[in-house]
Every structure is written in C-alpha cells, then in structure tokens.
Amino acid sequence: MDFNKSSRIIISCMKRLAPYLDQEVVELGFEVERVFSTGIELKGTLNDCIKLNLNLRCASQVLYSLKSFRADHPEELYNGLLHYPWENVLQKDGYFSVTNESDNLFVNNSMFTNVKVKDAIVDRMRRETSSRPDSGAERDRTVINLYWKDNMAEVFIDTSGYTLSKHGYRKIPGKAPMLEALAAATIMASKWDRKSPFINPMCGSSTLAIEATLIATNRRPGLFRENYSFMHVVGYDGEVYQREKELLKSQVNEVKGLQVIATDLSHDAIEVSKVNAGIAGVSDFIKFGQCDFEQTPMPEQKGGVVFFNPEYGERLGQETELEATYARIGDFLKKKCKGNTGYIFTGNLDLAKKIGLKASRRIELYTAQIDCRLLEYELYDGSKREPLVKS
C-alpha cells in the first residue's frame, strides 16, 4: 500500500462536534473540503492519517477511501470488493475486522453486510496468496469500513481502529463521565484563553479539568495510545509514526502559573480524578479539593472560567431534587465568581431556568441520545455599565 498516495479522507465525530473538529484540522495545516453534521472531508495520504490520529481531540474515526463503486444489490457489492487488490492492504497471515453503515433496500441487518465484505476480501486473498487472514470483531488490527447508501458503495481503511473519542488516560471512568472528545469540544467552544484560571466544581472524575489542562499544555491524545489500525496495513513505515510521536513530545508546553481547580463532594470522585490526572501527566497542574461546590476556592486572578457539568435529572423524581442544586449553582456564580465567565453543560433546559441568570450564548451540543446546551454566563465584576448616549 502506498502511504503517500492521496485520497479522500473522512473524519467522523459525535453529532455537533464538526465545527471544533474542523478547527483542529485546519490548525494542523490541512485544507478541509467539506463539513457536515458528524464529520469533515479532506484530501490526504495514509501518512497524513497518522498525523491526524495522533493529534485530534474531537474525532471518532479517520477513514481513508480505497474505492467507490456502484452496487445495487449484495452480489454487486461482493463483486466490486472481490476485484480490489486486498493483498496490497492486508497481511496474508494477519487479522482484520469490518464495520459498515448501510442504507440499502436489500439489507436489514448490518451483520449480513459485514459477512459479504469479509467473504469478498477472504476469497480475494485466498485466490491471490493461497492464504487467508483471520477476521473477527476486535478492532485492534486492520479495520475495513464500508459505506453503502442506495446504489453507491465506498470502502475505507479505518485508520484509527478503536475510537479516538476516548483519549486513553481515563482508566477509571467514575460515575456518568463526559466523553473526552465532547469535553474537549466544550472547552474549545468556551472563551477560555488557556492561561487564566479554569475552575471545575462538581468535577466528578475530572474529565473537564484534565482536558482543559491537556489543551493548555498542548498534550495531544497520541501521547497516551500505542496502537492504531494504520500500523497493521501493508506498507506501514514505523519511522513516520515515531517522528510524529516525537513531535508531539517536543510540542508540550509547560504553562507557568496555570491554575486549574477541581472539586467534588465525593471522596471517591477526587481519588479517581487524581489517578486519571496522574496517567495524563497533568496532576501537578490541578489542585483537587473535596468539598461542596459552594466551598470551591476561587483564585484572586480574574478572567478565567467556572465550568459546571451537573446531573440532568434523567431518572423519575430526580428533577425536583436538582432544582435546588441548579438554583444554588446560580447563586454561587452570581456571588463568588464575578469577573469570570460561567459555563453550565446540561441536557435539561427546564432545570437550567432555575439558575436565575441570562445566558449570553447557548451552544448546541449532543451527548448519547440527549440534546444538550453549553450555557455561557458573563459574570460582571460590579454592575454592567451601559455606554453614555450623547443628546
């Protein structure tokens, strides 16, 4: 496989994260050709995919296109795949898995499509090499992805394998944790300048505080992961990967005086947070404290952000209990956080009304199956002065 051959690259992400993924990819020096609701499209090589996999915080998968063709029914799909030179992609004694997204009249079960793809690949490999690779559900080696809609099919190498949305440092997830890619996107959506204080009351397992510190110090997800699907493709050059990995290490920026504060009422949550921050290499930057959020110590330095990710009240009876909590959050922001910017990430806009503050921005995001908002509050130090109007 020629790792320097340019082709179409699709980078997928969670719903509504595409603008932040687009920002990341542009900052890496790539030209984005298309942005859609769950990803972006660009042109690039498999070696470019190595760079993308190691650097991106908001992505899920990096897909490199191999072939697109017409396929009205399963037999045409099989034949189209049978004529692709899989011996140039897969080790004859290797292992591969198949994922797919299908929307075709002949398909009502994604497993049926997976079997068709596997059969075509195995039959081609057996014919050309007198051997066949093993296949299964694990994504720790070569992963082939099929997109089949109506009568058009496109087959990709999923160069990531397991999802990039988990960044690899969170060995103990804690209770109802925010996915790392989503946490990174919410921080990118905020006005935080990556130098001023970042305060995260009700921190849980501290995904937000850790991601904020990783972003501020330019620690990329590739520092915490050692295996990707691209490593198991014929033609892979480990030296390219090692150069990209060394570049990640050299770009780490130890921000002097960075203040990140994470507090939670739960002793277990703070202990989990400390473990995860240690694995991420940022424990020295984060000051952890066990307390009610109202006792969170606020730095004298202003201009920072105070970031809450409270419970949403998904279970029956919870919402009433949480109304008082949201009201207390509003009081805390009003009384103790002046001069900073407040953020509340929530999937319950009725509860958000209990905060008692008018949001300056309402940023649409999504988690699992829940429509969410990142609410921004300008917490003015003193009264907001209106400009004088000359008569």
N, C-alpha and C positions, 0 to 999 in steps of 0.2 A: 504494500500500500504506500502510495506517495504522500508523505506527511506535509509536503509543500504544495500540493495541488489545491487550488481554490475551488470552493463550492459554496452552496447555500448553507448557512448556519441558522438554526432556530434555537433561541434560548428561552426556555419556558420559566414561568414563575407563578406564584399564587395570584389569584384574582386581585386586580387593582394595584399590584406592585410594579407593573410595567414602567411607569414614569421614573421610578427610582432605579430600576434595573437599567433603563436607557441612560440615565445619568452616569451610572457606574461604567458602562461600556464605553461611552464617549470619553470619560476621564482616562480610560486605559489607552485611548488613541485610535479606537475603531470608529468606522462610519456606519451608523445604523440606517438601514434602508426602510424599515417598517416597524411601527409599534402597534401592537394590538392588545386586547384586554388581558391576555395571560402570557405575554411574552414579546420578544422582538426578533427581527430578522436582519441578518447582515451577510456579507461575503467574507470568507476566510479559509484558512487551511487547518489541517489537523493540529499542526504546531500552534496555531492561534488558539485552538480549543484548549490546549494545555494551559496557556496563559489565562484564559477565561475561567477555567475550572478552579484554578488556584486563587484567583483574585476576587471573584464575585460573592457578595454578601446576600443579595436579594434573589438569586437564581434558584431554580429547581434542577433543571437538566440542560446540558449543552448538546444539541443534536447536529450532527454533520451529515448532510444529504449525500447519498450514494447514487440513487436512481429514482426517477419518477416515470410512470408509465400508465397506460390505460388498462383497467381491469374491471370488466362489467360483472364478472362472477368469480367464484373461488378458483375455478380451473385456470382462468386467465391470470389471476393473481399468482398461482403456483408456477405457471409457465414463465411469467415475467421475472420471477425471482430465480427460477432454475437457470436462466440464461445470464445471470450476473456472476462474475468470477469471484466467488466467495473464498476460493483458495488463496486469493491475494489479501484477504481480510483476516481469516481465521486460521489459527494453528491447527494442523490436521489432527493432532492429539490433544487439542485444547478443550475449552468449555465455553458455551455461550447460552444466553437466555434471550427471550423475546418479550417485548412489550408492544402493545398496539392501542390505537384509537381508531375505531371503525364505525362508520355510519353508512351501511350498505344494505340493500333490500334482502340479500341472501344471508345476512349474518344476524343472529340474535343471541350469540354467545361469543364473548371475546376469546375464550379458550379455543374455540373452533378455529378462529383466525390464527392464533398463536401456533396451533398444530400445523396448519397449512404452511406457514412461514418456515417452521422448523423442518418439515418434510422436504420442502424445496431446497433449503440450504444443505441438509444432510445428503440428499440424493445427488446434488451437485458435487459436494466434497467427496463422496464415495466414488463417483464416476471419474473425477479428475485426479484424485490422490490415492485411490484404493483404500482409503481410511475414512473415519468419520469422527468429528469431535463429539464430546458428550454435551447434553443440554439439560436444563432444569430451570428452576425458579430463582435461584440465587443470582444477585446482580454484582457479584464481586469480581467477575472477569468480563469478557466481551458481552456487550448488550446491544442487540439489534432492535430498533424501533420501527414500527410500521404505522403510517397514517393513511387510512383508506376511507375516502368520502365519495359517495355515489360511484362514479366510474373511474376515478383517478386515485392512483396509489403512489406513495412515496416512501422509500425505505432509507433509514438513517442508521449511523452508528451513534448510539447514546454514549457519548464520550465520558459521561460522569459516572454511570452505574448507579450506585445509591445516591439519593437526592442530596443536592448541595444546600438545601434549605436548613439542614441540621449541620452545624459548624464544627462539631467534633469534640468540643471541650466539655460539654454538659453530660457527664457520666451519671449524675444523679439528677433526674428531672424535677423532682419536687411536685407539689400539688398544682394541677392545671397550669402548666407552664406555657408561656408565649413562645411560639416557634421562633428560632433565631433569625430567620430571614425576615419575618414580619417585624420583629423587634428592631432590626437594623433599619428597615424601611421607615418605621415610625420616627426614629431618631433623625434620619435623613430628611423627613418631612417637616421636622421641627426647625426652629430658628437657632438652635444651639450652635455656637461658634467653635466648639471642640476645644476651647481653652478655659472658659468660665465654668463655675461650679455646675455639677449635674447631681440633683438630689432625687432619690428614688424611694419615697416612703412606701410601705406595704409592698416590699420588694419581692416577696416570695423566694424563688430560687435565684433571683438577681439577674435574670437574662437581660433586662433592660440596662442595668448598671454595668454589666460585663460587656455587652455590645457597645455601649457608649464609650467605654474605656478602650476597647479594641479599635473603634473607629478613630478616636482621638490620637491614639499612639500608632495608627496605621498598621496594626497587626491583622493580616489577612487570613481567611479561613484555611488556605492551603498550608499554613504552618501546623495545623492540627490533624492533618489527614495524610495517609501514606499510600492509599490505593485508589485508583480510578480505572474506569473501563478502558480508556485510551492506552493504558500500559500493556494491554493484552491483545492489541491489534498488530498484525504483521507489519513490520517497518518502523515500529516504535523505537525512537532513539532516546535512551535514558539520559544522555548528556543534556539534551534540550530541557528535559524536566528538571534536572539538577541545577542548571543555570537559572531557571525561573524560580526555583526554591531558594537558591542563594540570594537572588534579587529581593525576594520577599523579606528575608532576614535583614538584608542591608538597609531596607527602607523603613524599618521600625523606628519610630520617633518617640523617645522618652520625654514626654511633655513635662517640663519643670513646673512644679506648683499646681498641677492638675488636682482638683478637688472633686471626688466622686463619693457621695454618701448614700448608703443603702441601709434601710431599717425595716424591721418587721417585728410584730408582737410574738411570733413563734420562734422558740429556741431552735427547733429542728430546721426551720427555713434558713436561719442565719448560718447554721453549721453546714448545710448543703451549699449555700452560697459561697462560703469560704473554700470548700473543696473545689467547686466549679471554677471560681476565680483563680485558684492556685494552678489548676490544669491549664487555664487560658493564659497564665503568666502575667496576670494583672492584679494580683492580690495586694501588692504594695501600693497601688493607686486608690484602692477603695477602702473607705472607712465604714465598717459594719457596726450596727448597733441593734440590740434587742429592746424594743420599746413600742408603745402605741405611737401611731404616726404623728399625733399631735406633739409628741416629745422629740421629734426628729430635730437634731441640731442644725440650725441654719447658718451658713457662713456669713461673715461680715461683707464679703465681696458680693456685689450685686451684678445683675445682668446675666445670671445663669438661668437654668430651667429646673422646675419641680415637676416630676413626671409620675403620675399615678396610673396603675392598671388594676383597678378594683374589680371585685366579682360583679357579675352581671345579673345575678338572681335568676338563673336558668331553671331552678327547681321550684315547685309549687310552695308558696309560703315564704320563700327566701326574700322576695322583692320587698315586702313590707318591712322586714328586719333591716334591709340595706338602705331604706330611705333615710334613716337617721345617720347612717355612715356617710352617705353622699352629702348630706347637709353639713356634717362635721368637716368633711373634706373642703367644702366651700368656705366654711368659717376659717379653717386653717390657712387656705390660700389667701383670703382677704386680710387676715390679721398678722400672719407671720411670714408671708412670702413677698411682701411689697418690694418692688424693684427688680423682680424676676418675671419670667414667663411661665405660666402653669399649663400643664397638659394632662388631659384625662383620656385614656383609651377605654372605650366602653361599647358593649353591644346592646345597651338598654338606654334608649334616649328618654324614656319616661323617668328613669332614675336620675339621669343627667340633669333634668329640670330641677331636682332638689338641691343642686349645687348653689343655686342662687346668684350666679354670675352670667353675664352675657358673653358668649364665645365670640372671639374676633375672627376665628376661622373654624370651619367644620370639614375636616379632611376625610373623605370616604375611603374605608379600608374593609377588609374581609378576613374573618378567621373561621376555619372549619365551615359550617353552614350558616354562620351568623353575620349579618350585615352590621358593620361597626363604624364608629366615628372616632377620629382623634380630634378632641376639642381643645382649642388654644385659648388661653385667657391672658390678656395683658394686665399685669398686676402693678399698677402705677404706684410709685412711691409718693404719697400725698395725693392731692386731687388732680385729676386730669384738667389742665387749663385749656380753655378754648382761646384761639387766637383773637386778638382785638380787631374789631371791624371799624374802620375809619368811616365817619359820617361824611 
